[in-house]
Amino acid sequence: VQKAKLAEQAERYEDMADFMKAVVEYGDELSNEERNLLSVAYKNVVGSQRSAWRVISSIEHKTEEGDDKAQLVNEYREKVEKELNSVCKNVLALLDKYLIKRSTDPESKVFYLKMKGDYFRYLAEVATGDDRKKTIDSAQEAYQEAMDISKKEMQPTNPIRLGLALNFSVFHYEIANAPDQAISLAKTTFDEAMGDLHTLSEDSYKDSTLIMQLLRDNLTLWTAECAGED
């Protein structure tokens, strides 16, 4: 864990992910701090791959098919895609084999199921055909299970519950092509949290209000985009 913190300070996120993977495989249920270190490590690794994939895909769309450059761009996109798939599958294996099974409290379970939904969502971003459909279904299932637990066990202002609703609504909008569901979930989540602000502890005030702001920003954007399409 100390090595992982050091790697984070040095911004060597792949090392950080490897160290945290070893912590997970070593044994016990992770503490909140360890859980966050694991999440930050993989989020940064996969984040740079997702961003590279988007840039290369956009170049690929602009390249004429017969162009000499087209094959080069295509091969490079496939290389990045392969790396991204490999990282996502590593995370999903850790979640299924260790983390979800070991989680004893609802908050951990929701955290890991949300993470499972997120990494299937990242796979869906680059998948095509049947593969895409399978990853979308798997993401939906993980997010939904997490939502069911969070509604039963957590306050509407809990930052983990809010973060889950934020990502699930993004999944509805960007991946599952269900803008109405995305808007409805974001709005309900925001309204319920607003009505429950008095329950916020000082520890989570900053995190919760930041996520609420993101929900509101998405709502504004999505509502405008949907109105523009009508």
One Martini backbone bead per residue (centre of mass of N, CA, C, O) as a GRO file, in nm:
protein
  230
    1VAL     BB    1   0.059   0.063  -0.020
    2GLN     BB    2   0.302   0.251  -0.007
    3LYS     BB    3   0.383   0.209  -0.301
    4ALA     BB    4   0.120   0.320  -0.421
    5LYS     BB    5   0.152   0.608  -0.308
    6LEU     BB    6   0.418   0.666  -0.449
    7ALA     BB    7   0.317   0.620  -0.739
    8GLU     BB    8   0.109   0.845  -0.729
    9GLN     BB    9   0.310   1.080  -0.686
   10ALA     BB   10   0.464   0.986  -0.964
   11GLU     BB   11   0.244   0.902  -1.178
   12ARG     BB   12   0.249   0.566  -1.163
   13TYR     BB   13  -0.026   0.388  -1.238
   14GLU     BB   14   0.063   0.103  -1.318
   15ASP     BB   15   0.210   0.044  -1.058
   16MET     BB   16  -0.022   0.102  -0.869
   17ALA     BB   17  -0.204  -0.123  -0.980
   18ASP     BB   18  -0.013  -0.360  -0.917
   19PHE     BB   19  -0.002  -0.318  -0.611
   20MET     BB   20  -0.316  -0.339  -0.564
   21LYS     BB   21  -0.350  -0.619  -0.680
   22ALA     BB   22  -0.177  -0.758  -0.464
   23VAL     BB   23  -0.354  -0.679  -0.224
   24VAL     BB   24  -0.607  -0.826  -0.317
   25GLU     BB   25  -0.469  -1.118  -0.349
   26TYR     BB   26  -0.366  -1.150  -0.050
   27GLY     BB   27  -0.685  -1.108   0.096
   28ASP     BB   28  -0.841  -0.889   0.237
   29GLU     BB   29  -1.042  -0.657   0.301
   30LEU     BB   30  -1.072  -0.343   0.211
   31SER     BB   31  -1.016  -0.041   0.278
   32ASN     BB   32  -1.109   0.267   0.195
   33GLU     BB   33  -0.829   0.355   0.103
   34GLU     BB   34  -0.765   0.109  -0.079
   35ARG     BB   35  -1.008   0.135  -0.261
   36ASN     BB   36  -0.926   0.418  -0.373
   37LEU     BB   37  -0.651   0.340  -0.487
   38LEU     BB   38  -0.754   0.134  -0.690
   39SER     BB   39  -0.941   0.325  -0.847
   40VAL     BB   40  -0.732   0.541  -0.930
   41ALA     BB   41  -0.536   0.367  -1.083
   42TYR     BB   42  -0.730   0.249  -1.305
   43LYS     BB   43  -0.853   0.516  -1.401
   44ASN     BB   44  -0.585   0.627  -1.519
   45VAL     BB   45  -0.514   0.404  -1.713
   46VAL     BB   46  -0.789   0.398  -1.873
   47GLY     BB   47  -0.806   0.701  -1.937
   48SER     BB   48  -0.568   0.717  -2.141
   49GLN     BB   49  -0.688   0.503  -2.335
   50ARG     BB   50  -0.958   0.637  -2.402
   51SER     BB   51  -0.837   0.896  -2.513
   52ALA     BB   52  -0.666   0.768  -2.736
   53TRP     BB   53  -0.898   0.625  -2.883
   54ARG     BB   54  -1.056   0.883  -2.959
   55VAL     BB   55  -0.839   1.017  -3.129
   56ILE     BB   56  -0.791   0.786  -3.334
   57SER     BB   57  -1.085   0.758  -3.431
   58SER     BB   58  -1.107   1.045  -3.542
   59ILE     BB   59  -0.883   1.008  -3.754
   60GLU     BB   60  -1.008   0.764  -3.898
   61HIS     BB   61  -1.268   0.915  -4.000
   62LYS     BB   62  -1.081   1.127  -4.175
   63THR     BB   63  -0.978   0.886  -4.334
   64GLU     BB   64  -0.920   0.757  -4.618
   65GLU     BB   65  -0.934   0.438  -4.724
   66GLY     BB   66  -0.686   0.438  -4.945
   67ASP     BB   67  -0.501   0.541  -4.754
   68ASP     BB   68  -0.198   0.476  -4.616
   69LYS     BB   69  -0.279   0.568  -4.323
   70ALA     BB   70  -0.526   0.390  -4.253
   71GLN     BB   71  -0.387   0.127  -4.155
   72LEU     BB   72  -0.217   0.249  -3.933
   73VAL     BB   73  -0.451   0.361  -3.765
   74ASN     BB   74  -0.602   0.094  -3.731
   75GLU     BB   75  -0.374  -0.061  -3.583
   76TYR     BB   76  -0.346   0.138  -3.346
   77ARG     BB   77  -0.631   0.113  -3.239
   78GLU     BB   78  -0.615  -0.193  -3.182
   79LYS     BB   79  -0.391  -0.173  -2.973
   80VAL     BB   80  -0.539   0.004  -2.767
   81GLU     BB   81  -0.785  -0.180  -2.738
   82LYS     BB   82  -0.634  -0.421  -2.620
   83GLU     BB   83  -0.532  -0.277  -2.366
   84LEU     BB   84  -0.807  -0.192  -2.257
   85ASN     BB   85  -0.930  -0.474  -2.237
   86SER     BB   86  -0.720  -0.587  -2.040
   87VAL     BB   87  -0.771  -0.397  -1.802
   88CYS     BB   88  -1.073  -0.448  -1.766
   89LYS     BB   89  -1.047  -0.756  -1.718
   90ASN     BB   90  -0.876  -0.737  -1.465
   91VAL     BB   91  -1.079  -0.585  -1.293
   92LEU     BB   92  -1.317  -0.784  -1.322
   93ALA     BB   93  -1.167  -1.020  -1.190
   94LEU     BB   94  -1.123  -0.891  -0.913
   95LEU     BB   95  -1.419  -0.844  -0.851
   96ASP     BB   96  -1.525  -1.143  -0.880
   97LYS     BB   97  -1.304  -1.302  -0.708
   98TYR     BB   98  -1.295  -1.084  -0.451
   99LEU     BB   99  -1.449  -0.808  -0.382
  100ILE     BB  100  -1.753  -0.882  -0.384
  101LYS     BB  101  -1.738  -1.132  -0.200
  102ARG     BB  102  -1.593  -0.972   0.054
  103SER     BB  103  -1.819  -0.782   0.096
  104THR     BB  104  -1.996  -0.675   0.403
  105ASP     BB  105  -2.088  -0.394   0.308
  106PRO     BB  106  -2.291  -0.197   0.119
  107GLU     BB  107  -2.082   0.016   0.026
  108SER     BB  108  -1.881  -0.179  -0.104
  109LYS     BB  109  -2.070  -0.320  -0.296
  110VAL     BB  110  -2.148  -0.068  -0.455
  111PHE     BB  111  -1.866   0.017  -0.540
  112TYR     BB  112  -1.802  -0.250  -0.703
  113LEU     BB  113  -2.051  -0.254  -0.892
  114LYS     BB  114  -1.990   0.015  -1.020
  115MET     BB  115  -1.716  -0.068  -1.130
  116LYS     BB  116  -1.826  -0.289  -1.309
  117GLY     BB  117  -2.000  -0.106  -1.483
  118ASP     BB  118  -1.771   0.079  -1.583
  119TYR     BB  119  -1.590  -0.146  -1.727
  120PHE     BB  120  -1.815  -0.230  -1.922
  121ARG     BB  121  -1.848   0.050  -2.046
  122TYR     BB  122  -1.562   0.071  -2.165
  123LEU     BB  123  -1.598  -0.175  -2.347
  124ALA     BB  124  -1.847  -0.064  -2.506
  125GLU     BB  125  -1.705   0.179  -2.646
  126VAL     BB  126  -1.523  -0.046  -2.837
  127ALA     BB  127  -1.744  -0.220  -2.918
  128THR     BB  128  -1.906  -0.471  -3.130
  129GLY     BB  129  -2.191  -0.602  -3.172
  130ASP     BB  130  -2.227  -0.862  -2.961
  131ASP     BB  131  -2.023  -0.756  -2.760
  132ARG     BB  132  -2.170  -0.496  -2.697
  133LYS     BB  133  -2.429  -0.619  -2.590
  134LYS     BB  134  -2.303  -0.776  -2.356
  135THR     BB  135  -2.168  -0.533  -2.207
  136ILE     BB  136  -2.426  -0.375  -2.164
  137ASP     BB  137  -2.575  -0.587  -1.995
  138SER     BB  138  -2.359  -0.608  -1.771
  139ALA     BB  139  -2.367  -0.315  -1.682
  140GLN     BB  140  -2.666  -0.295  -1.614
  141GLU     BB  141  -2.666  -0.514  -1.395
  142ALA     BB  142  -2.461  -0.386  -1.200
  143TYR     BB  143  -2.596  -0.111  -1.161
  144GLN     BB  144  -2.873  -0.218  -1.064
  145GLU     BB  145  -2.776  -0.364  -0.813
  146ALA     BB  146  -2.653  -0.113  -0.682
  147MET     BB  147  -2.912   0.056  -0.672
  148ASP     BB  148  -3.082  -0.129  -0.493
  149ILE     BB  149  -2.895  -0.112  -0.247
  150SER     BB  150  -2.870   0.201  -0.215
  151LYS     BB  151  -3.174   0.258  -0.162
  152LYS     BB  152  -3.188   0.076   0.100
  153GLU     BB  153  -2.888   0.167   0.258
  154MET     BB  154  -2.879   0.477   0.154
  155GLN     BB  155  -2.838   0.792   0.131
  156PRO     BB  156  -2.901   1.035  -0.112
  157THR     BB  157  -2.607   1.184  -0.022
  158ASN     BB  158  -2.428   0.966  -0.086
  159PRO     BB  159  -2.147   0.961  -0.282
  160ILE     BB  160  -2.177   0.671  -0.394
  161ARG     BB  161  -2.470   0.692  -0.486
  162LEU     BB  162  -2.426   0.941  -0.669
  163GLY     BB  163  -2.200   0.822  -0.852
  164LEU     BB  164  -2.372   0.597  -0.961
  165ALA     BB  165  -2.598   0.768  -1.091
  166LEU     BB  166  -2.415   0.924  -1.278
  167ASN     BB  167  -2.299   0.676  -1.440
  168PHE     BB  168  -2.570   0.547  -1.519
  169SER     BB  169  -2.673   0.791  -1.681
  170VAL     BB  170  -2.441   0.793  -1.885
  171PHE     BB  171  -2.498   0.515  -1.992
  172HIS     BB  172  -2.780   0.573  -2.101
  173TYR     BB  173  -2.690   0.807  -2.295
  174GLU     BB  174  -2.416   0.689  -2.444
  175ILE     BB  175  -2.479   0.365  -2.472
  176ALA     BB  176  -2.808   0.287  -2.454
  177ASN     BB  177  -2.989   0.502  -2.585
  178ALA     BB  178  -3.145   0.652  -2.303
  179PRO     BB  179  -3.230   0.964  -2.235
  180ASP     BB  180  -3.479   0.946  -2.049
  181GLN     BB  181  -3.346   0.777  -1.827
  182ALA     BB  182  -3.115   0.969  -1.767
  183ILE     BB  183  -3.283   1.216  -1.683
  184SER     BB  184  -3.456   1.083  -1.466
  185LEU     BB  185  -3.224   0.988  -1.280
  186ALA     BB  186  -3.081   1.261  -1.236
  187LYS     BB  187  -3.326   1.412  -1.121
  188THR     BB  188  -3.404   1.234  -0.884
  189THR     BB  189  -3.130   1.239  -0.744
  190PHE     BB  190  -3.110   1.543  -0.704
  191ASP     BB  191  -3.377   1.591  -0.552
  192GLU     BB  192  -3.327   1.396  -0.314
  193ALA     BB  193  -3.067   1.534  -0.217
  194MET     BB  194  -3.181   1.815  -0.166
  195GLY     BB  195  -3.396   1.705   0.051
  196ASP     BB  196  -3.118   1.580   0.224
  197LEU     BB  197  -2.887   1.785   0.312
  198HIS     BB  198  -2.907   1.775   0.634
  199THR     BB  199  -2.748   1.480   0.641
  200LEU     BB  200  -2.478   1.595   0.593
  201SER     BB  201  -2.161   1.545   0.631
  202GLU     BB  202  -1.864   1.699   0.638
  203ASP     BB  203  -1.697   1.485   0.490
  204SER     BB  204  -1.918   1.465   0.229
  205TYR     BB  205  -1.999   1.744   0.120
  206LYS     BB  206  -1.805   1.793  -0.117
  207ASP     BB  207  -1.858   1.537  -0.281
  208SER     BB  208  -2.167   1.559  -0.311
  209THR     BB  209  -2.187   1.848  -0.440
  210LEU     BB  210  -2.018   1.783  -0.687
  211ILE     BB  211  -2.203   1.562  -0.806
  212MET     BB  212  -2.456   1.737  -0.821
  213GLN     BB  213  -2.336   1.932  -1.027
  214LEU     BB  214  -2.294   1.719  -1.251
  215LEU     BB  215  -2.588   1.640  -1.277
  216ARG     BB  216  -2.684   1.924  -1.357
  217ASP     BB  217  -2.512   1.959  -1.608
  218ASN     BB  218  -2.624   1.715  -1.761
  219LEU     BB  219  -2.918   1.801  -1.763
  220THR     BB  220  -2.881   2.057  -1.927
  221LEU     BB  221  -2.751   1.926  -2.175
  222TRP     BB  222  -2.960   1.701  -2.242
  223THR     BB  223  -3.211   1.876  -2.266
  224ALA     BB  224  -3.099   2.047  -2.499
  225GLU     BB  225  -3.040   1.815  -2.698
  226CYS     BB  226  -3.330   1.703  -2.710
  227ALA     BB  227  -3.462   1.966  -2.804
  228GLY     BB  228  -3.289   1.989  -3.069
  229GLU     BB  229  -3.407   1.711  -3.194
  230ASP     BB  230  -3.726   1.782  -3.208
   0.00000   0.00000   0.00000
